[in-house]
Amino acid sequence: MGELRLKVRKTQAPTAQIRTLELVAEAGGSLPGYAAGAHIRVTLPDGSDRHYSLVNVHAAPGATRSPEAYRLGVRLEEESKGGSRFMHGLKEGDVITASMPRNDFALADTDAPVLLIAGGIGVTPLISMAAELKAKEHPFDFHYAGRSRPMLAFVDELTAIDAGKLSIHCDDEPDNSIDLKALIGQAPANAHIYVCGPRGMIEAVRETAHARGFAKDHVHFELFEAPQTETGDKAFEVEISSTGQVFTVPPGKSIIEVLEAEGVDLLYDCQRGDCGICQTTVLEGIPDHRDVILTDDERAANNVMQICVSRAKSERLVLDL
């Protein structure tokens, strides 16, 4: 895929917790193009990387075809493990390494109306979607929710894209708080729903849409939080059915991390439980599902799991690997 060397051209702080970064090619010239929903992976000083959505606010055809700059929006996490603190510490002139743009959250190629639902910093990929939909004169509605108005970034940019499509919902404004059941209940039956934000919001949208009868491939989501170790997590065993090898997964480590360290070749991407690429068949045992991909019915069946985040309720899982 190749790497990009990007220089910080400009930084701003639209809210107390959110910083925007404008990045240009270190060597000058235009950057690789991308479509709405795309992200880059920024390499951190310790060699790990973090995924940040590319933000396009220009509702004009071709705005992201060969951009002069990339724009990111990064929220400073209270319990940051280094990613958001590193990004917030960047200053003009600093150079970072990043991946080429990748898109696991693309707009579907359809004429159906679109419902965009954002929670907090999850707004970033949906801004580009709103801009692209506006440029194509595609019908959409945008609902942006947060704790309070001073904590919401990019409101001016979204208003400029299409004020008539934007609705703001704040937890401290009871008459204006977001009502997901009402929004989804009023959406056209053929609509495509895109949601990005906290896990609870994604799960609520997914289950509400499922109950309303929306096809699973009409509900798209991206999770803006990394998996956390939960109190009471215990070690468990994973058996690889093709070889009979058994590995122990301790608390604080994912199945993917353990298996890769032992040389098992795996296919995965997000490592947050929202892309579905690592979904694996469970032959024996009971998973502890921690993804946002599966519906409640699919979780109850316990025959597949996302091995990037999910763990085990049983002492051993036998996986079809």
C-alpha positions in Angstrom: 0.0 0.0 0.0 2.9 2.4 0.6 3.4 5.1 3.2 2.9 8.9 3.1 5.1 11.5 4.8 2.8 14.3 5.9 3.6 17.7 7.3 1.3 19.6 9.7 0.4 22.8 7.9 -2.2 24.0 10.4 -3.8 23.1 13.7 -6.9 24.5 15.4 -8.9 23.7 18.6 -12.6 24.2 17.8 -13.5 22.8 21.3 -11.6 22.2 24.5 -11.2 18.5 23.7 -11.0 18.4 19.9 -8.1 19.5 17.7 -8.2 19.7 13.9 -5.0 19.0 11.8 -4.4 20.0 8.3 -1.7 17.8 6.6 0.1 18.3 3.4 2.7 16.2 1.5 6.2 16.7 3.0 7.6 16.9 -0.5 4.8 19.1 -1.8 2.2 18.4 -4.5 -1.2 16.8 -4.3 -2.1 13.9 -2.1 -3.8 10.6 -3.1 -7.5 10.9 -3.5 -10.2 9.3 -1.4 -14.0 8.9 -1.1 -16.2 9.7 1.8 -15.7 7.5 4.8 -12.0 6.9 4.2 -9.3 7.0 6.8 -5.6 7.0 7.2 -3.5 5.1 9.8 -1.0 7.4 11.5 2.1 5.8 12.9 2.8 6.6 16.5 6.3 7.0 18.1 6.1 3.4 19.6 5.5 1.9 16.1 1.8 1.3 16.6 -0.8 3.1 14.6 -4.2 4.8 15.0 -7.1 5.2 12.5 -8.3 8.8 11.8 -11.1 9.6 9.3 -10.4 12.1 6.5 -12.7 15.2 6.8 -13.9 16.9 3.6 -16.1 20.0 4.1 -16.3 21.0 0.4 -19.6 20.1 -1.3 -18.2 20.3 -4.8 -17.7 17.5 -7.3 -14.2 16.1 -7.3 -13.2 17.9 -4.1 -11.3 14.8 -2.8 -10.0 13.5 -6.2 -6.5 14.9 -5.8 -6.6 17.0 -2.6 -3.9 19.5 -1.6 -4.3 18.6 2.0 -5.9 16.1 4.4 -7.9 17.2 7.4 -8.4 15.3 10.6 -10.4 15.8 13.7 -9.1 14.2 16.9 -10.7 14.1 20.3 -8.4 14.0 23.3 -9.3 10.8 25.2 -9.2 10.9 29.0 -7.5 7.5 29.2 -5.5 7.9 26.0 -2.9 5.2 25.5 -0.8 7.6 23.4 -2.7 8.1 20.1 -4.8 11.2 20.8 -2.2 12.7 23.1 0.4 12.4 20.3 -1.9 13.9 17.8 -2.9 16.8 20.1 0.8 17.5 20.7 1.6 18.0 17.1 2.5 21.5 15.9 2.9 23.2 12.6 5.9 21.9 10.7 5.9 18.5 12.4 6.1 15.5 10.0 4.3 12.2 10.5 4.1 8.9 8.7 0.7 7.6 7.6 -0.8 4.9 5.4 -2.5 5.5 2.1 -6.2 6.3 2.4 -8.4 3.2 3.0 -12.2 2.9 3.1 -14.1 0.4 5.1 -17.1 2.7 5.6 -18.0 3.8 2.0 -21.3 5.1 0.8 -23.3 2.5 -1.0 -23.8 2.9 -4.7 -27.6 3.4 -4.6 -30.2 6.0 -5.3 -31.9 5.3 -2.0 -32.1 8.2 0.6 -29.5 8.3 3.3 -29.8 8.9 7.1 -26.6 10.0 8.7 -26.3 9.7 12.6 -23.2 11.0 14.4 -22.3 10.9 18.0 -19.5 13.1 19.3 -16.2 12.8 17.4 -17.9 10.1 15.3 -19.0 13.0 13.1 -15.7 13.1 11.2 -16.4 10.5 8.5 -20.0 11.6 8.2 -19.0 15.2 7.3 -17.3 13.9 4.1 -20.5 11.8 3.4 -22.7 14.9 3.7 -20.4 16.9 1.4 -20.3 14.1 -1.2 -24.1 13.6 -1.0 -24.7 17.3 -1.4 -22.3 17.5 -4.4 -24.3 14.6 -6.0 -27.7 16.2 -5.1 -28.5 12.9 -3.3 -31.2 13.0 -0.7 -30.0 12.8 2.9 -30.6 13.9 6.5 -27.9 14.5 9.1 -28.4 14.1 12.9 -25.5 15.1 15.1 -25.7 14.3 18.8 -23.5 15.2 21.8 -23.5 16.1 25.4 -23.8 19.9 24.9 -23.3 22.4 22.1 -19.9 23.7 23.2 -18.6 20.1 22.8 -19.7 19.8 19.2 -17.1 20.5 16.5 -17.7 21.1 12.8 -21.2 22.6 13.3 -20.4 25.6 11.1 -18.9 23.4 8.4 -22.0 21.1 8.4 -24.3 24.2 8.3 -22.4 25.5 5.3 -22.8 22.1 3.5 -26.6 22.2 3.9 -28.2 23.8 6.9 -31.6 22.4 6.0 -30.4 18.8 6.3 -28.7 19.3 9.7 -30.3 18.6 13.1 -28.4 19.1 16.4 -29.3 17.0 19.4 -27.8 17.7 22.9 -28.1 15.6 26.1 -28.5 18.8 28.2 -31.4 20.0 26.1 -34.1 17.5 27.0 -36.6 18.7 24.4 -33.9 18.3 21.7 -32.1 15.1 22.7 -31.8 12.4 20.0 -34.7 9.9 19.7 -33.2 7.0 17.6 -36.5 5.1 17.5 -38.3 8.0 16.1 -35.6 8.8 13.5 -35.3 5.3 12.3 -39.1 4.8 12.5 -39.6 7.8 10.2 -36.9 6.8 7.7 -38.0 5.5 4.3 -38.0 1.6 4.2 -35.3 1.6 1.5 -33.0 4.1 3.2 -29.4 3.4 4.0 -28.4 4.4 7.6 -24.8 5.4 8.5 -23.9 5.8 12.1 -20.6 6.6 13.8 -20.0 7.3 17.4 -20.0 5.5 20.8 -20.7 1.8 21.1 -24.0 2.3 22.8 -25.3 4.5 20.0 -24.2 2.0 17.3 -25.8 -0.9 19.1 -29.1 1.1 19.6 -29.2 2.1 15.9 -28.4 -1.5 14.8 -31.1 -3.1 16.9 -33.7 -0.5 16.3 -33.2 -0.8 12.5 -33.2 -4.6 12.7 -36.6 -4.4 14.6 -37.9 -1.9 12.1 -37.1 -4.4 9.3 -34.1 -2.8 7.6 -31.9 -5.2 5.8 -28.5 -5.7 7.5 -26.6 -4.4 4.5 -28.6 -1.1 4.8 -27.1 -0.3 8.2 -23.5 0.9 8.1 -21.4 1.8 11.1 -17.9 2.7 12.3 -16.9 2.6 16.0 -14.8 5.5 17.4 -13.4 3.8 20.4 -10.7 1.2 21.1 -11.6 -2.0 23.0 -11.0 -1.8 26.7 -10.2 -4.6 29.2 -13.2 -5.3 31.4 -13.2 -6.0 35.1 -13.4 -9.7 35.6 -11.7 -10.7 32.4 -10.1 -14.1 32.7 -7.7 -16.2 30.6 -9.2 -18.7 28.2 -8.0 -21.2 25.6 -8.3 -21.1 21.9 -7.9 -24.3 19.8 -7.2 -24.0 16.1 -9.3 -26.7 14.5 -7.0 -27.3 11.5 -3.9 -28.0 13.5 -5.2 -28.9 17.0 -2.9 -26.2 18.5 -4.1 -24.6 21.7 -3.2 -21.1 22.9 -4.0 -19.2 26.1 -5.5 -15.7 25.7 -4.8 -13.7 28.9 -6.7 -10.6 30.1 -5.6 -7.5 28.2 -4.7 -9.5 25.0 -7.0 -10.2 22.1 -7.2 -13.5 20.3 -5.6 -11.9 17.2 -2.7 -10.6 19.3 -2.0 -14.1 20.8 -2.4 -16.0 17.5 -0.3 -13.6 15.5 2.5 -13.8 18.1 2.5 -17.6 17.6 2.7 -17.3 13.8 -0.9 -17.9 12.9 -1.8 -16.1 9.6 -4.9 -14.0 10.1 -7.0 -11.6 8.1 -8.2 -8.5 10.0 -8.3 -4.7 9.9 -10.1 -2.5 12.4 -9.3 -4.3 15.7 -12.4 -2.5 17.2 -15.1 -5.0 16.2 -16.8 -2.9 13.6 -15.6 -4.0 10.2 -16.4 -7.8 10.2 -13.2 -8.8 8.3 -11.9 -11.0 11.2 -15.3 -12.8 11.7 -14.6 -16.5 12.5 -16.8 -19.6 12.8 -17.0 -21.0 16.3 -17.1 -24.8 16.3 -17.2 -25.3 20.1 -17.5 -23.0 23.1 -19.4 -19.9 24.0 -18.0 -16.5 22.9 -18.2 -13.3 24.9 -19.3 -11.0 22.1 -17.9 -7.4 22.3 -18.3 -6.3 18.7 -20.9 -4.0 17.1 -21.3 -6.2 14.0 -23.6 -8.9 15.1 -27.3 -8.5 15.9 -28.7 -9.8 19.2 -30.1 -12.8 17.4 -26.7 -13.6 15.8 -24.9 -13.2 19.1 -27.4 -15.6 20.7 -26.6 -18.3 18.0 -22.9 -18.2 19.1 -21.7 -19.7 15.9 -19.5 -16.8 14.7 -17.4 -14.1 16.5 -15.1 -11.2 15.8 -11.7 -12.4 17.1 -10.3 -8.9 17.3 -12.3 -7.9 20.4 -14.5 -10.7 21.6 -13.4 -13.2 24.3 -14.9 -16.4 25.8 -17.4 -17.3 28.4 -16.4 -20.9 28.3 -12.9 -22.1 29.2 -12.1 -23.0 25.6 -13.1 -21.9 22.1 -12.5 -24.1 19.1 -12.2 -21.9 16.0 -12.5 -22.8 12.4 -9.0 -21.6 11.5 
